[in-house]
Amino acid sequence: QQQVKQSPQSLIVQKGGIPIINCAYENTAFDYFPWYQQFPGKGPALLIAIRPDVSEKKEGRFTISFNKSAKQFSLHIMDSQPGDSATYFCAASSEDSSYKLIFGSGTRLLVRP
Amino acid sequence: NAGVTQTPKFQVLKTGQSMTLQCAQDMNHEYMSWYRQDPGMGLRLIHYSVGAGITDQGEVPNGYNVSRSTTEDFPLRLLSAAPSQTSVYFCASSPMGLTWETQYFGPGTRLLVL
């Protein structure tokens, strides 16, 4: 049973476009929702994260939108650049789950020049 | 700080062989974990540890053993390798205390089991 569902599996946009990656979760106890970015041959690295007490968080060109009632959250990349081409993973965890992160299946993003 | 280091980078095993994947961190993090990454399946937690001497199972623990004798090291042992264990393995660490602490990942070990 997949607790965090991520879509799309892959995404291609032109430079300057705004790719959007969506995630949905089932466990209402989740209280931390990070996004990780992974470049080929590297380990994932934290990009941005949100807690459910806010509906939106921005860090530079990256924005998380959070809809608690729909149990959904999404990553928006403004003014995307070829250097943003990577695999993006959403994740979720809860205080009562011993810090375990549950990851989505990943989205491979390609930003064309 | 070197962060999280993993060795080897790449390994080929035959079915039935055993091996240990090494993981070390120099950030004095209490929490360490092992994930495997397979195409289309994201990262799945194998085992984790909240401190020296304490380990617990994740989502996919079968076929793997761990131990945590020091804060710095968290090795993952494959007792009898199977082709289904072909994957990329990542070790991660984070401070304890808050659910939302950042997890820092190592560069990964690519394992091929023939």
Contacts between the chains, C-beta under 8 A, distances in Angstrom:
chain1	res1	chain2	res2	distance
A	4	B	42	7.9
A	6	B	42	7.4
A	9	B	40	7.1
A	31	B	99	6.4
A	32	B	99	5.0
A	32	B	100	4.3
A	34	B	100	7.6
A	34	B	102	7.7
A	36	B	105	7.9
A	41	B	107	7.6
A	41	B	108	7.8
A	42	B	107	6.2
A	42	B	108	7.6
A	43	B	4	7.5
A	43	B	90	5.3
A	43	B	92	7.7
A	43	B	105	3.3
A	43	B	106	5.4
A	43	B	107	5.3
A	43	B	108	5.5
A	44	B	43	7.1
A	44	B	90	7.2
A	44	B	105	5.0
A	45	B	105	6.8
A	46	B	102	4.7
A	46	B	103	7.1
A	49	B	100	6.3
A	49	B	102	7.8
A	51	B	100	6.6
A	89	B	42	5.9
A	89	B	43	6.8
A	93	B	99	5.7
A	93	B	100	7.8
A	94	B	99	6.7
A	95	B	99	4.6
A	98	B	48	7.2
A	98	B	50	6.7
A	98	B	56	7.0
A	99	B	31	5.6
A	99	B	48	7.6
A	99	B	50	7.4
A	99	B	94	7.0
A	99	B	96	7.4
A	99	B	99	6.1
A	99	B	101	7.3
A	100	B	33	7.7
A	100	B	45	5.7
A	100	B	48	6.5
A	100	B	58	6.6
A	101	B	43	7.8
A	101	B	45	7.2
A	101	B	103	6.4
A	102	B	45	7.9
A	103	B	35	7.9
A	103	B	42	3.9
A	103	B	43	4.5
A	103	B	44	7.4
A	104	B	42	5.5
A	105	B	40	5.7
A	105	B	41	5.9
A	105	B	42	4.5
A	106	B	40	7.6
A	106	B	42	5.3
